[in-house]
Amino acid sequence: MWGKWIDCRVRPGAHGTFSAGQRRWAALADQTGLVGQVGGWSHTDGRALVLALWADEEAYGRFMRERHDAVATEAAQHNSWSSIQVAAGPVALTMPGSAPFPTNALKHATLLRAADCVLRPGRTGHFLEVQREVWAPGMAAAGGMLAGTVTRLAADRYLVTTLWTSAEAHAAYTADALPALRARADVPADVESLTGHVLPLEPSWQVLPSRT
């Protein structure tokens, strides 16, 4: 798969305009290769964050060439944000949870946990091993974790995203399982900096493929 992470700083008073435009991205539901798209507002600083998943780089590239600009023009969001950062790359690892992945998990999730990680030099292999051997089974054992992905956004930058059934399920995981998993993973050994987000998902921003 191929992942895309969009980070928008929305202007004061323009959240309604941005959200209305985001709903217009439903137009890409019939695009071949779409796995799904979800997003919401960061409750810490009001940023709009969007995760999109595609079957592969070819499908994503085809959409960018053939449809993206037209849909973006129709969405008319450019005056609602002061800055936008977009990063995309291959999904290096999928994390199985309680839902068939990926579209079913995107459909039923109400919360997205994201960890945007910049790695220390030479730590990529160990970081991915820890995601596979520690975090993936640990989160799968937590009630309410639907599925997850680890996407390489740059040579030393990985985005870890997990989809959850509810804020309550995620809060229980954070209290009961996270401290022990973090100690086992020894995060500082691999990660130079980490930006975390716990994102309630906006139902009207969800885009699922209409093609089967």
ABEGO torsion letter per residue (X at the ends): XBBBBBBBBBBBGAAAAAAAAAAAAAAAAABBGBAEBBBBBBAAAGBBBBBBBBABAAAAAAAAAAAAAAAAAAAGAAAABABBBBBBEBBABBBBBABBOAAAAAAABABBBBBBBBBBBGAAAAAAAAAAAAAAAAAAABBGBABBBBBBABAABBBBBBBBABAAAAAAAAAAAAAAAAAAAGAAAABABBBBBBBBBBAAABBBBABX
